Amino acid sequence: MTSAGQWCLQHVPDSWFQLMTWATLTLEIAIPLLILGARRDCRNLAVALVVPLHCGMWLLMDLGAFPLVMIAAASVVILAKENDSRSYIGLHRGSMARTSIGGLDGSECAAGRR
């Protein structure tokens, strides 16, 4: 626990901790659903929720670099193209073939070209 977390433990009422717990659980359920949403607005909202969630974790808990890494990883969601929203979750046609054998989806044989 960080020093800010210890201060909160001594000075913040228990009802606030219950509220923060339920808010965290709600965000942890909502964020993946928003990321999987096909609309860019949903993904942007997910990132907007990831940042304060993990900043709060970084401030109150001693989790090492985890919160900062998660905030940095959220940039992948921002940088995804509008039409590419399904590609990073593997929902487009032929994704299993391309990802499971390193790009050879039948258009090329192991020796090179057909």
C-alpha positions as a Markdown table, in Angstrom:
| # | Residue | x | y | z |
|---|---|---|---|---|
| 1 | Met | 0.0 | 0.0 | 0.0 |
| 2 | Thr | 1.3 | 3.4 | -0.9 |
| 3 | Ser | 1.5 | 6.3 | 1.6 |
| 4 | Ala | -1.5 | 7.9 | -0.1 |
| 5 | Gly | -3.4 | 4.6 | 0.4 |
| 6 | Gln | -2.4 | 4.5 | 4.1 |
| 7 | Trp | -3.6 | 8.1 | 4.5 |
| 8 | Cys | -6.9 | 7.2 | 2.9 |
| 9 | Leu | -7.3 | 4.1 | 5.1 |
| 10 | Gln | -7.0 | 6.4 | 8.2 |
| 11 | His | -9.1 | 9.3 | 7.0 |
| 12 | Val | -11.6 | 8.2 | 4.4 |
| 13 | Pro | -14.9 | 6.6 | 5.6 |
| 14 | Asp | -15.6 | 2.9 | 4.9 |
| 15 | Ser | -18.5 | 3.8 | 2.7 |
| 16 | Trp | -16.1 | 5.5 | 0.3 |
| 17 | Phe | -14.1 | 2.3 | 0.0 |
| 18 | Gln | -17.3 | 0.3 | -0.7 |
| 19 | Leu | -18.2 | 2.8 | -3.4 |
| 20 | Met | -14.7 | 2.6 | -4.9 |
| 21 | Thr | -14.9 | -1.2 | -4.9 |
| 22 | Trp | -18.2 | -1.3 | -6.7 |
| 23 | Ala | -17.1 | 1.4 | -9.2 |
| 24 | Thr | -13.9 | -0.6 | -9.9 |
| 25 | Leu | -15.9 | -3.8 | -10.5 |
| 26 | Thr | -18.3 | -2.0 | -12.7 |
| 27 | Leu | -15.5 | -0.5 | -14.8 |
| 28 | Glu | -13.7 | -3.8 | -15.0 |
| 29 | Ile | -16.8 | -5.4 | -16.5 |
| 30 | Ala | -17.7 | -2.4 | -18.8 |
| 31 | Ile | -14.2 | -1.7 | -20.2 |
| 32 | Pro | -13.7 | -5.1 | -22.1 |
| 33 | Leu | -17.3 | -4.8 | -23.5 |
| 34 | Leu | -16.6 | -1.3 | -24.7 |
| 35 | Ile | -13.3 | -2.4 | -26.3 |
| 36 | Leu | -15.0 | -5.2 | -28.2 |
| 37 | Gly | -17.6 | -2.7 | -29.4 |
| 38 | Ala | -17.5 | -2.0 | -33.1 |
| 39 | Arg | -17.8 | 1.7 | -32.8 |
| 40 | Arg | -14.7 | 3.9 | -32.3 |
| 41 | Asp | -16.6 | 6.0 | -29.7 |
| 42 | Cys | -17.0 | 2.9 | -27.5 |
| 43 | Arg | -13.3 | 2.2 | -27.7 |
| 44 | Asn | -12.4 | 5.8 | -26.9 |
| 45 | Leu | -14.7 | 5.7 | -23.9 |
| 46 | Ala | -13.0 | 2.5 | -22.7 |
| 47 | Val | -9.7 | 4.2 | -22.9 |
| 48 | Ala | -11.1 | 7.3 | -21.1 |
| 49 | Leu | -12.2 | 4.9 | -18.3 |
| 50 | Val | -9.0 | 2.9 | -18.2 |
| 51 | Val | -6.8 | 5.9 | -17.4 |
| 52 | Pro | -8.5 | 7.1 | -14.2 |
| 53 | Leu | -9.1 | 3.5 | -13.0 |
| 54 | His | -5.4 | 2.7 | -13.2 |
| 55 | Cys | -4.3 | 6.1 | -12.0 |
| 56 | Gly | -6.3 | 5.4 | -8.9 |
| 57 | Met | -4.7 | 2.0 | -8.5 |
| 58 | Trp | -1.2 | 3.5 | -9.0 |
| 59 | Leu | -2.0 | 6.2 | -6.4 |
| 60 | Leu | -3.4 | 3.9 | -3.7 |
| 61 | Met | -1.8 | 0.5 | -4.2 |
| 62 | Asp | 1.7 | -0.7 | -4.5 |
| 63 | Leu | 1.4 | -2.7 | -7.8 |
| 64 | Gly | 4.7 | -1.8 | -9.3 |
| 65 | Ala | 4.6 | -0.8 | -13.0 |
| 66 | Phe | 1.3 | -2.6 | -13.7 |
| 67 | Pro | -1.0 | 0.5 | -13.7 |
| 68 | Leu | 1.4 | 2.4 | -16.0 |
| 69 | Val | 1.8 | -0.5 | -18.4 |
| 70 | Met | -2.0 | -0.8 | -18.6 |
| 71 | Ile | -2.3 | 2.9 | -19.4 |
| 72 | Ala | 0.3 | 2.5 | -22.1 |
| 73 | Ala | -1.4 | -0.6 | -23.5 |
| 74 | Ala | -4.6 | 1.4 | -23.8 |
| 75 | Ser | -2.9 | 3.4 | -26.6 |
| 76 | Val | -3.2 | 0.3 | -28.8 |
| 77 | Val | -7.0 | 0.7 | -28.6 |
| 78 | Ile | -6.7 | 4.4 | -29.6 |
| 79 | Leu | -4.3 | 3.6 | -32.5 |
| 80 | Ala | -6.5 | 0.9 | -34.0 |
| 81 | Lys | -8.0 | 1.9 | -37.3 |
| 82 | Glu | -11.8 | 2.3 | -37.6 |
| 83 | Asn | -12.1 | -0.6 | -40.1 |
| 84 | Asp | -9.6 | -2.7 | -38.2 |
| 85 | Ser | -11.6 | -3.0 | -34.9 |
| 86 | Arg | -12.2 | -6.7 | -35.5 |
| 87 | Ser | -8.7 | -7.6 | -36.5 |
| 88 | Tyr | -7.1 | -7.2 | -33.0 |
| 89 | Ile | -9.8 | -9.4 | -31.5 |
| 90 | Gly | -9.6 | -12.1 | -34.2 |
| 91 | Leu | -13.1 | -11.9 | -35.6 |
| 92 | His | -12.4 | -11.3 | -39.3 |
| 93 | Arg | -12.6 | -14.1 | -41.9 |
| 94 | Gly | -9.5 | -16.2 | -42.0 |
| 95 | Ser | -7.9 | -14.8 | -38.9 |
| 96 | Met | -7.3 | -18.2 | -37.5 |
| 97 | Ala | -5.4 | -19.3 | -40.5 |
| 98 | Arg | -3.3 | -16.2 | -40.7 |
| 99 | Thr | -2.5 | -16.1 | -37.0 |
| 100 | Ser | -2.0 | -19.7 | -36.3 |
| 101 | Ile | 0.5 | -20.5 | -39.0 |
| 102 | Gly | 2.3 | -17.2 | -39.2 |
| 103 | Gly | 0.7 | -15.6 | -42.2 |
| 104 | Leu | 0.4 | -18.6 | -44.6 |
| 105 | Asp | -3.3 | -18.6 | -45.2 |
| 106 | Gly | -3.2 | -20.7 | -48.3 |
| 107 | Ser | -2.1 | -18.0 | -50.7 |
| 108 | Glu | 1.5 | -19.2 | -50.4 |
| 109 | Cys | 2.9 | -22.6 | -49.9 |
| 110 | Ala | 5.7 | -23.4 | -47.5 |
| 111 | Ala | 8.2 | -23.3 | -50.4 |
| 112 | Gly | 7.4 | -19.8 | -51.3 |
| 113 | Arg | 4.9 | -19.2 | -54.2 |
| 114 | Arg | 2.4 | -21.4 | -55.9 |
